[in-house]
Amino acid sequence: QFGAIMKTAVKHIHVAEETPPQLPPTPGFLQQKATLSGQRFKTRKRDEKERFDSTQFQDCIIQGLNETGTDLEAVAKFLDASGAKLDYCRYAETLFDILVAGGMLAPGGTLADDMMRTDVCVFAAQEDLETMCYKYLEKGFEDEVKKLLLFLKGFSESERKKLAMLTGVLLANGTLNNLVKEGVSAAFAVKLFKSWINEKDINAVATSLQKVSMDSRLMELFPANKQSNERFTKYFTEAGLKELSEYVWNQQTIGARKELQKELQEQMSRGDPFKDKILYVKEEMKKNNIPEPVVIGIVWSSVMSTVERNKKEELVAEQAIKHLKQYSPLLAAFTTQGQSELTLLLKIQEYCYDNIHFMKAFQKIVVLFYKAEVLSEEPILKWYKDAHAAKGKSVVLEQMKKFVEWLKNAEEESESEAEEGD
């Protein structure tokens, strides 16, 4: 409904901008040569527009909006009727200030105390997609968005959130195509998300985006021919929004990652050779640009999903360790980077914490993977020192204490031998 309201405003602006007055054709025998004094045509009364200054225009619009109350259909009718009398084209900036913020914006993005204001606007709307789903504003609103870029710090968190929702819907509907082409929409998003994340965090931003189904549409900040994970990641990472880049990448590749895990589990169930599984996973990694640290998490989950559960609870962990020993070659193929090894250690810790019968087996699993060359000394020491998770850390760190001491001693002995050899 609110979409219809804004569409009405734009309709009148475009009519004024794009449709010049049409005069009836003059018969040939009445046509005269142009003279220096010119010729004046009388404007028909029905084509006349009332002229105000911006304050008078604002008062007229706000008074009408306030009289309509919360009935959006009545608001749309009021704007439609007013468009025939008021000069929307001349006062487009004032009109959009009112419809977005509730009144004329002063420098800094604040509403002057001595000015009239209305609650029939974006900033006073509910934070849900049904209310925020506008299909409006083209040229006039593009200029308004450029101005709002300068005022973001002056808006409250709630107002920035609603503005983000509105902008997302407009971009998705193709309403602001010129802003996308000029790069203004991406620049707007950088400033908006920086302010938002600084006040909250990426999780709060993600939750809000998901509520209005905008989490999977941020790629539309770029023109259609430039929409790619690589471009989005590069642009926002360089702008200091790495968290947002990673979040969007996760959203874009979630389908490919789910399909990878599903197929891998099926291959395990069929008993396909390890070389076939490894080849398949590597091909999917390359095709979908999935980094190895993410893949090792998928492989770990797939391996653990195929563990046969023993009826005797005390034997569950022991049976799982035999299972992991069998699948060590598959895991080793995707721990060629230090970050992948750290990811696997965190996945093991998380799994043991969530499955209480595995808590005592954490150290056994790590030692098994060390011997099988799935894990190496440096990532294990890094995990022990400061990269472990909070879940069950006191238990797993105590279990790992002796093994870590052994690793440190072995490392020191290796360094001493190397020095003696020199």
N, C-alpha and C positions, 0 to 999 in steps of 0.2 A: 504493500500500500504506500509506504513512504517512497518507494521507487517511483510510483506514479506522480507523487508530489514533485520530486526533483526533475522528473522528465518534463513536467509541465513548464517549469522554470526555463529549462534549456530550449524547449520548443519555441517559447516566445523570444528568447534571445537570438536564436538562429533565424527566426522569421525576420527579426529586425536587422540582423547583420547581412543576411544573404539575399533577401528579396527586396530589390529597389522598387519604389513606387512605379506602378504601370499606368501609363496614360493611354486613353483610347486613340487609335490612329487618326491623324488629321487628314481630311480630304486633300487631294493634290492641289485643287484650285484655291484652297485657303492657306497653303503653306507660304511662308514669307522667308526672305533671306534674313540671316542673323544680323542684328544691329548691335552697336556698342552699348546701348542702353539696356539691352536684354529684354526679357519678357517674364513677367511674374504670373505664376499660376496660383489660383486660390486653392488652398488645401481643403478637401472635403472634411466636414466636421467629424465624421466617423473615423477618420484617419489620424485625428489629432491626439497627441499624448500629453498628459499633464506633466509639467516640468517642476521639479523640486530640487533643492540641494540634497546632498547625501543624507543629512540628518532628518530632513522632512520625509525623504523616501523611506528611511529606516523606521521612523515612527509610524508611518502609514502601514508598512508591512507587518511590523511587530504587533500593532494594535489589532490588525485583522487576524493574525495567527493566534493571539491570545483569546480573541473572541470565539474562535472555532473550538478551543479546548483541545482535548486529546483525540477528537474524532478525525482520523487521518483522511477520510473521504471528504470531510468538510474542508479540511486544509487544502486538499488538492483542488477542490472547486473554487476556493477563495483565490488561490494563486492563478488559476486559469482565468478567472474573471478579471483579476487585477492586471494580468498581462495585457489585456486589451486597453487599459487606461494608463498604466505606469510604464515608464521607459526602462524595461529590464536590461536592455542592451547598454544604455548609458551607465546604469548603476549595478552592473553585474557583480562587481567585487563586493559591494555592500550587501547585495542579495545573498551571495554565497557565505559571507561572514555570518549573516543571520542564521542561515539554514545549517551551518556547521557548528558555530559557537554560541548562537543565541543572541548575537548583537554585533555591532561594529567592533573590530579588534583594534586596540590601540597598539603603538609600538611595544614590542616585547611579548605580544600575544595575550594581553589582559583585556578585560572588558571594563570600560570606563564606568565609574560609580554613578555618574550623572546621566548616563544613557539608558534608554529603555532596553529591556531584554525579554526574551521569551524562552520557554522550556520546550517549544516545538523545534528541536534541533538535534543534530547528531550527538553532541556532548551530553545532552540530557536524556538520550534514548537508553533503553535497556540494552545490556550487553548480550544480545542473542541475535542469531543470524536472521530470524524471521523479521525482526524490527529493523536490522541494519542492512537488509538486502536492497540497496538502492540501484536503480538502473538509470543514471542521470548524469548530467554535467559533462560537457565536452570542452569546447574552447574556453569558456568562462572559468570552469573549475580547474582546468590545467594551469591557468594563471594563478588561481587561488592556492593550489598545492605548492607552487613554487614559493609563494609568500609564506605559507605555513611552515616551510622548511626553516625559516628564520626564527620562528616562534616556538619550536618544540619544547625548549627548556621552560617556557612560561606556562605550559599546559600541565595539568595534573596527570598522574599515572593512569587514572580511569579515562581521561580525555584522550591521552595518547593511544590507549588500548582501542577505544572506539574508532579513532581516526585510522589506526592500522587496519582494523576490520573493514571499515568503509573503503579504504584504498585498495585492499586486497580484492574485494568484490568488484570494484570498478575496473581494476586491471584484468581480472579474470573474465569479465564480460566484454573486454575490448573497448570500454568506454574511454580510457585514457591512452589510446594508442600513440598519440603524439608524445606523451610523456615517456612512454617506453622507448620510442625511437630515439628521443633526445638524451636518454640516460638519466632523466630527472627522477624517474620512479625508483631506480636502484639507489641513487644518492639519497633520496627521501628515506628509503628503507634502512640505509646505513645509520643515519642520524636517529631515526625512530628506534631501531633495535638497540643501539648503543645506550640510549637513555633508559630504555625499558630494562635491559639486562643489568645495567648498573644499579638500578633501584631494587630489582628482584634477582632472578637468576634465569638461566636458560630453561630450567625445568618449569618454572612458572610461565614463561613465555610460550613454551611448547604446549602446556596444558590449555592456555587461552586460545592458541591457534587451533588446537584439536577440537575445542568446543564449537567453533564456528566453521569447521571443515576447511580451514585455510592452510593446514600443515603440509598438504601435498601440492599446493599451488604457488608456492613462493618462486618457483622457477619462472613464472609468468611475469616477473619483474623485468625480464629481458625480452627482446624481440624474438619471435618464433624461430628465426633462423640462427639465433645465438643461444638457444636454450640447451645447456648441457651441464652435467655435474662438474666437469673440469672448469668451465668458465665461471660457474657460480662459486665454486670453492676458491678459485684463484681471486676473484673480485672481492669477496667478503673476508677472506683470510688476510689479504693485503690491507683491507680497511680496518683490521683489528677485531674482526668478528669470527674467529676460528670456531668458537662454540656453535654459532649459527650454521657455519659451513658444514660441520660434522653432523649436526642435527638433520639438515636437509639431505645430506648424502645418505644418512641412515634411512630416511623416509623414502628416498628415490630407489634404493636398492633392496628394500625389505622383501619385495616379491621374489627377486632373484635369489636372495639368501635362503628364503623359505623353500624354494624349489630345489636348491642345491642340497639342503639338509634332507629333504624328503627322498630325493633320488639316491643319495648316499646310503641312507638307511635301507632302502630297497636292495641296493647292491650288496650290502652286508648280509641281509636276510637270504639272498640267493647264493651267497658264498663266492662272489666274483673275486678273481685274483687281485692282490694288492696293486699290482702294476696298472690294472685297468681302473681301479678306484682312483689312484693317484693321478693318472692321465686325465680322467674325467674332471676331477676337482681343479686341476691346473688350467684346463681349458675354460672352465666356468669362471675362474679367477680372472683370466685375461679378458674374456668376453664382457664381463660385467664390471671390470675394474675394481675387484674386491681385494683389499690388501691382506697380506698373510696373517697379521694378528687377528683379523676378524675371522678368517678361514679356520684357524686353529681352534677357535671357540666353537665353530660349527662342527668340526671333526670330533672334538671332545664330546659334545652333546650327543652326536650320532653314535659314537662308540658306547657311551654309557647307557643309551636308550636300548641297546641290544643285549645288555647283561641279563643273564638268566638268574632270577631271584630264587635263592634256596629257602626252603620252608623254615629251616633253622636260622634264626636271626644272627646268631653268633658266627655263622659260616658265610654270611652274605658278603662281607668285606673280603674274605679270603678268596671266594669265588671270583669277585670282581678283579682282584689283583692278577689272577691267572688270565682273565679275559683281557686285561690291559697289556699284559706281557705279549699276548698273541697279536695285539694291534699296535704294538710299538713301532713297527716299520712305517705304518700309515701316519702316525702322529709325528714321527721324526722327519717325514718329508715336508712338513709344514711348520717346522721350528728352526728355520735357517737364519732367523733374525733374533736379536736379543729381546726386542719388544714382543715377539711371538712367544718366546719362552716365559716372559713375565706374565703375559696374558694367560698362558696355560696354567701357571702356578696359581694365579688368582681364581681361575675356573675350578681347579682342584680344591682350593680352600673353600670356595663358595659351595661346591657340591658336598663336601664333607660336613660343612656346617648345617646344610639343609637336610642331610640324611644322617641322622645321629649315629647309626651303626658304622659309619665310615670315619668318625672323628678320630678313633684310635689308629686308623690305617693311613693317615695323611703322610707320615714320615716314610712308611713302607712304599707308598706310591711314588714319592719323590725320589727315593733311593733307586727304585726299579727303573724309573725314567733316566736317571743319571747313568746307571750302568748300561742302559740301552741306547745312550747318546741322543735321547730326546731332549734332555736338559743338560746344561753345562754349569761350571762353577760360578762364573760371574753373575748371571741372572739369579741364581739361587741366593748368592750372598747379597745381591741388591734387594731381592724380595725380603730377605730376613731383616735387613737393616732398616729400610724405610718404605718399601713398596708393597708391603702386605696389606690386606684388607682388615677392617675392624672386627668383622664377624669371626668369633672364636679364636682371636689372635693369641690370647694367653695360652690356650691349649696347644695350638699348632706350633707356636714359637718354642714352647717348652719341649715338645717332641723333637724339634729340629736342632735343639741346642748342641748336642754332642756331634751330630753330623756336620753342622756348620763349623764347629771347632776343628773337626778333622779336615774339612775342606781348606780352612785357613792355613792350617799347619802344612798341608800338602802343597799349597800354593807358595808358602814361604820356602819350603824345601826346594821346590822347582826353581824359584828365583835364585836361591843360593847356589844351586848346581850350575845354573846358567852363568852366574858371575864367575864361578871357579873355572868354568870352561873358557871364558873370555881371557 
